[in-house]
Amino acid sequence: MKNLTLVLMSLIGLFCNAQDIQIESFATGFNMPVSIKNAGDSRLFVVEKQGLIKILNDDGSVEATPFLNIDNLVVDITDPNDERGLLGLTFHPNYVTNGHFYVNYINNSGNTIISRFTRNTVNEADVNSELILMTINQPFANHNGGDLAFDSNGYLFIATGDGGSAEDPGDRSQNITLLLGKMLRIDVDNTSTGKNYAIPNDNPYATSADGANDPRPEIWAYGLRNPWKFSFDTQTNELWIADVGQYSIEEINMVSESTPNINYGWRCYEGNSIFNSTDCPASSTLTFPVAQYNHSGNGPFKCSISGGFRYRGTMYPNLQGLYFFADYCSNEIGTLESSGSNWNMSFTQQFSGNGWVAFGEDANKELYIAGINSGSIFKIVDANLSVDENQLNKIKMHPNPANEFLTIDFSNLSNQLQTINIYDIQGKLIKSVTNFNEQIIKLPMNTISNGLYLVEIIDNNGLKNIRKLIIE
């Protein structure tokens, strides 16, 4: 990754001072989308709250048949404000070979289910393949968390809310004998003690007994209210958690993924402010957010944060390293930009009518955002690019990962292409193509070794666009 970063810096000059974030319509017609994930290829998988996962192709089309339909297993949802439903999805790091993916949903009894399904065909999962890993009883219908992701070690992280109502009446988030209000970490590739998963040896309570009053060995961190979305920075291995606040404050937390037993402070603190001082640990033992914002007094009224990702794509160099998040009520998209040990926060204009609830990354680390109210998926773009530069982003490159051939489609481009260069991650030129007679070309890849490459696309005005390519 360090070599890749050096190449990107030499090719495109990563950092500029100003960012102007815009969105570009990518797909519409979804019913309450709440998550966007990729499985390492050119497709996106969009989770609908009622229990469907749909395949979104890189041209914006949606497969007619859902990838997974578990509507019969998921609690019936008709209101976008209902916090239950099918909430989370992630793919196993070895999905290409084992076909396993994991979901987080609220079942018909109102409880959280963490389960594994298996791919049947490339575009369809086996609905009968469910293996339930975990059932978590929910005392109320809200604050379910719901997100899932694998860390760099291949362990599954699961975000759980505090169990709901308001103000965490059972102080469940601080109670390490419960799984609510926590970040859980399990090993899905092994089993132990009669469960369909094992406990990683370095979990903070890995050696704990399994009695009612014993710390739960699945716990990695605690003190969270409703960690609706979280992500790992693939470049730094930092864990970013956006935790939805109670009455006044939304917070963003960031620590190394290898730091266990973090207490994020809820219900003792909402953000950096004392919320409930009963039975609280010393503040010196807590980890406070790297950034927060108030519901009022900071532009439009805000109410609920949806966390995203640090931008690690290549299309928009100005955005490199920014952490993206959004607010459901204000319909603003926010960013954090590193400034030494501090983070500077800024917000976009309001994109009314969307109800932002989720970000997603494609296989090239480009970012997308979902509106639960609009049912639309948008792509995050840099508005500072010229019209011609944005035109280059309309070039389609597939499949990715590629095997025998790579197709590059520039039929939507108003300018002519001049050159396509392929570099390895050390910056060595592997292949160069010029003189294009067609607008859709197929480049043979069978003479290029498996690995990670950069594709540099140059038009006849000298404008460049650089993309990651995996050959396998």
RAMOHU-V937228 format. One record per pair of residues at least 24 apart in sequence whose C-alpha atoms are under 8 Angstrom apart, sorted by the first residue. I is the first residue (numbers start at 1). J is the second residue. Records with the same first field share a line. If there is no record, write none. Layout:
BEGIN
I->J / J
END
This chain:
BEGIN
1->235
3->425 / 426
4->425 / 426
7->425 / 426 / 427
8->314
12->317 / 466
13->317
14->317 / 318 / 320
15->317 / 318 / 319 / 320
16->317 / 318
17->318
18->318
19->318 / 319 / 382 / 383 / 384
20->348 / 382 / 383 / 384
21->348 / 380 / 381 / 382 / 383
22->348 / 380 / 381 / 382 / 383
23->378 / 379 / 380 / 381
24->378 / 379 / 380 / 381
25->376 / 377 / 378 / 379
26->60 / 376 / 377 / 378 / 379
27->56 / 60 / 61 / 62 / 376 / 377 / 378
28->374 / 375 / 376 / 377
29->375 / 376
30->375 / 376
31->372 / 375
32->80 / 371 / 372 / 373 / 375
33->370 / 371 / 372 / 375 / 376
34->87 / 88 / 357 / 358 / 370 / 371 / 372
35->87 / 88 / 89 / 357 / 358 / 359 / 360 / 370
36->358 / 359 / 360 / 361 / 368 / 369 / 370
37->89 / 90 / 360 / 361 / 362
38->91 / 360 / 361 / 362 / 363
39->91 / 95 / 96 / 363
40->362 / 363 / 400 / 401
41->362 / 363 / 399 / 400 / 401
42->362 / 363 / 398 / 399 / 400 / 401
43->362
44->362
47->86 / 87 / 88 / 89
48->86 / 87
49->77 / 84 / 85 / 86 / 87
50->74 / 75 / 76 / 77 / 78 / 85 / 86
51->85 / 86
52->86
55->123
58->396
59->396
65->124
66->124
67->123 / 124 / 125
68->124 / 125 / 126 / 127
69->127
70->127
73->107 / 108
74->105 / 106 / 107 / 108
75->106 / 107 / 108 / 109 / 110
76->108
80->372 / 373
82->142
83->141 / 142 / 143 / 144
84->110 / 141 / 142 / 144
87->146 / 147
88->146 / 147 / 148
89->147 / 148 / 149
90->148 / 149 / 150
91->149
92->150
93->150 / 154
102->148
103->148
104->146 / 147 / 148
105->146
110->137 / 138 / 141
111->135 / 136 / 137 / 138
112->136 / 137 / 138 / 144
131->196
132->196
133->195 / 196 / 197
136->179
138->163
139->163 / 164
140->164 / 165
141->165
143->225 / 226
144->226 / 228
145->226 / 227 / 228 / 229
146->227 / 228 / 229
147->227 / 228 / 229 / 230
148->230
149->230 / 231 / 232
151->232 / 237 / 257
152->234 / 237
154->187
155->185 / 186 / 187 / 188 / 200
156->184 / 185 / 186 / 187 / 188
157->183 / 184 / 185 / 186
158->183 / 184 / 185
159->183 / 184 / 227 / 228 / 229 / 230
160->184 / 226 / 227
161->224 / 225 / 226 / 227 / 228
162->224 / 225 / 226
166->246
167->246 / 267
168->225 / 267
171->267
173->222 / 223 / 224 / 225 / 266 / 267
174->222 / 223 / 265 / 266 / 267
176->214 / 215 / 216 / 219 / 222
177->212 / 213 / 214 / 215 / 216
178->215 / 216
179->216 / 218 / 219
181->222 / 223 / 224 / 225 / 226 / 227
182->219 / 220 / 221 / 222 / 223 / 224
183->219 / 220 / 221 / 222 / 224
184->218 / 219 / 220 / 221
185->218 / 219 / 220
186->218
203->260
204->260 / 261
219->261
220->260 / 261 / 262
221->260 / 261 / 262 / 263 / 264
222->261 / 262 / 263 / 264 / 265
223->263 / 264 / 265 / 266 / 267
224->263 / 264 / 265 / 266 / 267
225->266 / 267
228->306 / 307
229->306 / 307 / 308 / 358
230->307 / 308 / 309
231->307 / 308 / 309
232->257 / 309
233->309 / 310
235->312
240->307 / 309
241->307
242->305 / 306 / 307 / 325
243->305 / 307
244->304 / 305 / 306
245->270 / 271 / 303 / 304 / 305
246->270
247->295
248->294 / 295 / 296 / 303
249->292 / 293 / 294 / 295
250->292 / 293 / 294 / 295 / 303 / 304 / 305
251->289 / 290 / 291 / 292 / 293 / 305
252->289 / 290 / 291 / 292 / 307
253->288 / 289 / 290 / 291
254->289 / 290
262->286 / 287
263->287
264->288 / 289
290->342 / 343
291->343 / 345
300->330
301->329 / 330
302->327 / 328 / 329 / 330
303->327 / 328 / 329 / 330
304->328 / 329
305->357
306->356 / 357 / 358 / 359
307->358 / 359
308->358 / 359 / 360
309->359 / 360 / 361 / 367
311->365 / 366 / 367
312->365 / 366
313->364 / 365 / 366 / 367 / 467
314->364 / 365 / 366 / 466 / 467 / 468
315->366 / 393 / 465 / 466 / 467
316->381 / 382
318->382
319->382
325->359
326->356 / 357
327->355 / 356 / 357
328->355 / 356 / 357
329->355
331->355 / 356
363->400
364->467 / 468 / 469
388->463
389->463 / 464 / 465
392->464 / 465
393->465
400->469 / 470 / 471
401->469 / 470 / 471 / 472
402->445 / 469 / 470 / 471 / 472
403->445 / 446 / 471 / 472
404->444 / 445 / 446
405->442 / 443 / 444 / 445 / 446
406->442 / 443 / 444 / 445
407->440 / 441 / 442 / 443
408->440 / 441 / 442 / 443
409->439 / 440 / 441
410->439 / 440
411->439 / 440
415->459 / 460 / 461
416->459 / 460
417->457 / 458 / 459 / 460
418->458 / 459 / 460
419->457 / 458 / 459
420->455 / 456 / 457 / 458
421->455 / 456 / 457
422->453 / 454 / 455 / 456
423->453 / 454 / 455 / 456
424->452 / 453 / 454
425->452 / 453 / 454
445->471
END
